[in-house]
Amino acid sequence: MISRIDLRGEALPEGSALRDLLPRAEFDVEAALEKVRPICEGVRHHGAAAVIDYGEKFDGVRVPSLRVPAEALTRALDELDAAVRAALEESIRRARKVHREQRRTTHTTQVVPGGTVTEKWIPVERVGLYVPGGRSVYPSSVVMNVVPAQEAGVEGLAVASPPQREFGGLPHPTILAACALLGVDEVYAAGGAQAVAMFAYGTEGTAGDPGCAPVNLVTGPGNIYVAAAKRLLKGRIGIDAEAGPTEIAILADSTADPVHVAADLISQAEHDPMAASVLVTDSAELAEATEAELKTQVAASKHVDDRIVPALAGKQSAIVLVKDIADGLRVVDAYGAEHLEIQTADAAAVADRVRNAGAVFVGPWAPVSLGDYCAGSNHVLPTGGCACHSSGLSVQSFLRGVHIVDYTRDALAEVAHHVVTLAEAEDLPAHGAAIKARFGWKVPESK
């Protein structure tokens, strides 16, 4: 059901050579670019009509208008199961508590007397938040996108999620209910690359539909076509990341419970046939016990044939055997998992040595499922090894740091000769002239 990679022999290679030994899903965004390019161009030139046409083509339902009516949001919240509502409210409460602590404050540094640089954090003005549909419904992604944007102070929030034929062309009602709980009333029945293009270019208003104003930033996970549209339109819009197939890596030793390990690998595999489930361990006994548990637990699971088995059996999933936990740390750092669980002796100390992961889950009582919903952390995380250079979604994702430079005449005079010298060294004499002009074309002597 799941393959093995044995790295217990010779010394582990360095850098990319080690990464190349590890399992990874194939996710060719570059190839998808040519498929999404005409879609994005269609939306650019034909606006809402093109988004509706593509929705009919790809989602199998033609919507009368893209904007979800306010009464549909209210109805979805009113009809939401009480237990689901309570769970969402707790998820929101915990996420707010964590993300509120991420707020940045304005700070002024006095460089010299009379010369200051202030770093001011300004929220992005308008954001498009994408919530995927398809195989599963993700109200949790509404929470994870909206809460940090709200805590950052973003004024304009719009959510897009694919229209669902079984719900009359509206997004899934649980997604609508989550939007209503969070006070988001601008919601669009649009999915895929066409939704990203709608956010980037905007759509014109019509009778009964005010249209979608362009946004500055698009965030949220999606399929390969959403990722390709983000890449294509990056520059016109800011993006959080090009999300690939979801991943879990578990670094475990002989102290780990194979029942927990197998359950956590399956929990990630049920997302998608391309989902990656990777166990890294120095215990052959744990590997054997986990394989036995996988057979037992998979047989009792839902989504077995269409998601779990293809994911576990795919080239992106494996049990990786290593000589010791030190080598295991090297492997998981090379892999750079979206989600990394540490199930070892002294798990907190081991977790503290991790450099590359979207989020780290410490010990047997912090499974990835907790982070997906109610840990308070964000579950929109870097995939495909991008954790070595990128972070998950946070309040910072929605803020821009702006430097405000304020110098007096005397403060400029003190450093003028250095500015002129550097300008001339770079053969940019007009830069120096802009300084000289302020002092009658004679640079003040250094003190």
N, C-alpha and C positions, 0 to 999 in steps of 0.2 A: 504493500500500500504506500509506503514511503521509502525512498532510497537512502543509502548511507554513503557518507564521504569520510574516509579514514585519514586523518592528518596526524597520526601518532608516530609516524616514522621519523623522517629526517626533520631538520630544523625548518620552521615555517618560513616561507619566502617573505619578502618585504613588499609593501605598497600594492601596486596594481597586480602584481603576480599573485599575491594572496587573494585579492578580490576576485580574480579570474577563476579561482578554484571553488568559489562559493556559489550556491544556487541563486538564481535571479530570474524573475519572469521577463519574458520578451515584451517590450513595450516601445514600439517604434513610432514615436510621436512625429518624426520627420516624414515618414511615409503617410501618416494621416493628414499632414498639412495640405497635400494636394486635393484631398477629399473635402476638407472644410473651407478651402479658399473660395470656391464658387458659392458656397453657402453664405459666407461672410460678405462677399461682394453683392449677393442677392439682397441681403438685409440692408446693406449700405445704400443701395439704389432704390429699393422698393419698400423698405420699412416694415411696418406691421403686417402688410399683406404677405410679404415673403416669410416672416416668422410663422404666420398662421399656415401658409402652404407647407412649410417644412414640418410643422407640427403634425399636419395631416399625413404627410409622407412617412415620417419616422415614428410617430407615436400612435398613429391609427385613429386619430380623432381630430375633427375640424372645430375649432372654437369660434364662437361669434365675435369675441373680443379677447384681447390678451389680459387685460386688467381684471383681476378677481373682484367681484362686487363685494362691497362692505358687508352686505347681509349674509354672504356665503361664509365670511370669516366669523361673524357672530354666531351663525348657526352651527358651524363646526365646533366652536368652543362650547356652546350650550349642549351639544349632543356628545361631547367627549366623555368617555368612560371615566368615572370618578377616580378610580385607582390610577389610571394613566395620567389624569390631570394632576393628582397629588405627586406622582413621580416626577413629572415635568417641572412642577413648581419647586420641588426640592433640588432638582438638577440646576434650575435657574438660580436658586438661592446660593448654592455652593459655588457655582461658576462666578457669580457676581462677587462673592467674598474674595475669591482668589484674584480675579482680574482687576478688582478695584485697587488692590495692593500694587498693581503694575503701573499705575499712573505715574507719569514723569512730571517733575516740577521745573519751572523756569529757574535758571541759575545764572548769576552774573559773576564774571571773573574780572578783577582789576588787574590788567596786565602791567600797567605802569600808572603812576598818578595822572589822571586825566584821560586814560585810555582803558576802555572796558569792552569785553565781548560777552554778550548775553546769549544764551541758548534758550530759545523759546520753542515749546512743543505745541504744534498746531494740528488739530485733527483734519483729516481729509474731509472735503466738503460733502461729497456724495459717493456712496458705495453700493455696488451691486453684489448681492450675496446669493450664491448658487447652492441649491439643495437638490441632490440627485434623486431620481425616481428609479423605476425599472424593477429589478429583482426584489428590492426591499424598500421599506419606507423609513425615512431618516428624520424624524422630528428632532432628534438629538443634534443633528447638524444645524438646524435652525438655531438652537440654543448656543452652540459653539461658535457660530458666526456672528450672531446678533449681539450677544452679551459683551464681548470685547469691543465691538464697534460702538455700542452705547456708552460703555464705560470710558472710551476714548473721547467721547463728546461729538461723534459724527452726527450731523444734523439730518442728512438725507439718506435713508435706508430703504432699499428696494430688494425684494426677494423674488427669485425666479425658480420654479420647479416644474418639471414636465407635466403636461395635461394627461389625465388618466381617463381612458375610455369608460371604465366602469363607474366613474364619478361625474359623468356628463361633461368631460373636458376640463374639469377643475383639477388642480393638484390634489394629492391625497388629503382627506379631511383632517388627519392627525397633524399633517404639516401646517395646514391652515389654522388649526387650533393653537399650535405652538406659536405661530406668528401673532395670533390674537392675544395670547397670554403675555407676549413680550411687547405688545403695543405697536406692532408693525402692521400698517394698514395698506401699504403699497406692495402688492403681491401680483406676480404675473404667471400665467399658465404657459410657460415656455421652457423648453429644455434643450440640451445639447449645444452644439456650436452656435445655433441660431440665437439662443438665449444670451451667450457671451457677446455676440455681434450686436444684439439689441441693446445691451448695456453700453457697448462701446460707441455706437453711432446714434443711439436714440431712435425713437419712432414718432411719427407725426400723430397729432390728436385727431380724433374723428368724433362724430356725434355719439355720445355715450361712452367714449373712451378717451381720456385726456392724453394718452400717449406716454411714452417713457422718455424722460430726459436722460441725456448721456451721463455716465458716471465717471469718476476719476480712478476708481479702483474696483477690481473684481476679485472676490475671494470665494473659497469653498471647493470641495472635492467634486470630481465627476469622472466620466469615462475618458477614453483616449481621445475622443473627438472634442470634448470640453478642454482637455489639456492642450490639444493642437490649436484650438481657437485662441486660447490664452497666449500661446507662443506667437501665433500669427499677429495678434492685435496688441502685443506688449509694446509699449511706447505710446500708443494712443491711450491705452489704459495701463495702470499699474496692476500687477497680479501678485497674489501671495505665493503661489508655487504651481508647478505642473504636476498635479497629483497622479501617481501611478497606482498599480495594484497594491492593495493593503498588505501589510507584513507584520508578522510577529517573529521575534527571535527569543529563545529562552536559554539562558546560561544556567546550567544546573549541575550539581554534583550528586554524590550518593545519598545525601541527606534529603533530596527532593522526593516528593510523593508522586509516583508515576500516574496516579489517578488525576492529580491536579495538572500535571504537565500535559497529559493526553487531552484533557478537557479544554485546556487553553489553546492547544494547537488546533483542535476542532473548531473552537469558537471563532478563530480567525478564518479558517477554511470555509466556513459557511457563508462568508460574504460573497464569494465569486470563484469561478473555476480557476482564475488567475491569481487568487490570493496565495501568499507565501507563508508557510509555517515551517520554522527552522528550529531545531533543538541542537544546542552545542553543549557537549558534556564530556567529562573525563571518566565517566562511569559506564563501562560496557553493560553492567548489570541494569543500570537505569535505562539505557537504550533498549535492552531486551524487554524490560517490564513495560516501558512506554509503548513499544510496538504491540505488545499483547493487549494493553489497555485501549489502544486505538481501534483494534479490531472489535473489541467488545462495545465500546462507546459509540463508534460510528454506526454499528448495526442498529443501535437504539435511537439514532438521531433523525432529524428531519433534513430535507435538502441533500440527501446522501448522494444520489446518482448525478444530479445536475450541478452540484457545487462542491460538496465536501470531498468526495473521492477524487474527482479530477484535480482539485487543488492539492490534496496531499500526495497524489501520484505524479503530479507535474514536475517538470525540471526545476521549478522555483522552490520546491520544498525538499527538505532532507534532514536526516540526523547526522550531525558532524561530530565525529569522535576526535578528541584532542588529548594530548599527553597530560596536561594539568590545567588548572583554572587560569594560570598566567597566560598560557597559550589560548585558552578560551576567550580571555579578554581581548587578546590581539585579533582573534577571529571576529568577535562581535563588533569591535571597533572598525575593522576592515569592511564588515557588512553594513554597518550604519543603519540599523533597523528603525523603521517607523515606531514600533513598540518593542521595548526590550524588557523582559522579565529576568530578575536575578533570583534564582531559587538555589542558594548555596548556604553552607555554613558561613556565619558572619556576613549575611547578605548586604547589610548597609555599608560595610567597609569595602566589599567588592564593588557595589554600585558606585561608590565614591571614586573609583578608579576608571569608570567608563568615560570615554571622551565623545563618542559618536553615537547618538541615539535621539530620536524625536522625543520620546518620553521613556523614563526608566521606572519600572515597577518593582518594588523591593519586598522580597520575602513571599511566603505562601499566602498571605492575606491581602495582597494588593494585585489581583489579576487585572489584565487589560480590560476586561468587561467593566470593571469599576471605573476606569478612566474613560471608557466610552460614554458613560452616563452620569455618574454621581460622585466622582472623586473631587471635583472642583477644577481639575486640570482641563486643558483643551485637547480635543481629539483630532483636530485638523493639523496633521503633522507631516513632515517631509518624508518622502518615500524614495525607493530606488537608489539608496545610498546617499541621498542629498543631505542627510543629517550631519555629514562631515563639514558642511558649510552653511546650512540653513536651519532656521528654527521653526517651531510650530506657530500657529496663529495666536496672537496675543494682542493686548491693548497697543503695544508698540507697532504692530502691523498697520494700524490706522492713524498713526501720528507721523508728522514730519518735523524734524529738528531744523530750526532756522536760526542762523547766527545773526545777531544785531551788533554791528560794530559802531562804537561811539568814541571818537578821539577829539581832544581839544587841539588848538593850534600848537601849544607847547609840546603836547604828547607826540604829535606828528613831526614837529621839528626835531625832536630827539632822535627819531629813527629814520628821518628822510634820507640821509646819506646812504644808509644800508639799502633802502628801497631802490634808489637810483643805481647803486652799484649792481644789484641783482638784475635790474631791468636791462642795463647795458651788457651784463654778462650773457643774458639771453637774447641779445640783439633785438630788443624791443624798446628803442629809445623813446617812443611816445609814452610808454608807461612812466619812464623817468620824468619826461616833460610834464606829465600831469601833476607830479609832485613839485617840480621847479616853479610851475606857474603860480603856485600858492605862496611862493616866497620871493616873488619878483625875479624869478629865473635864476636865483642864486641859492644853492642848497646851503642851509645852515650848517656850520661846523659842528662836529660831534663834541659833546661835553666830556 
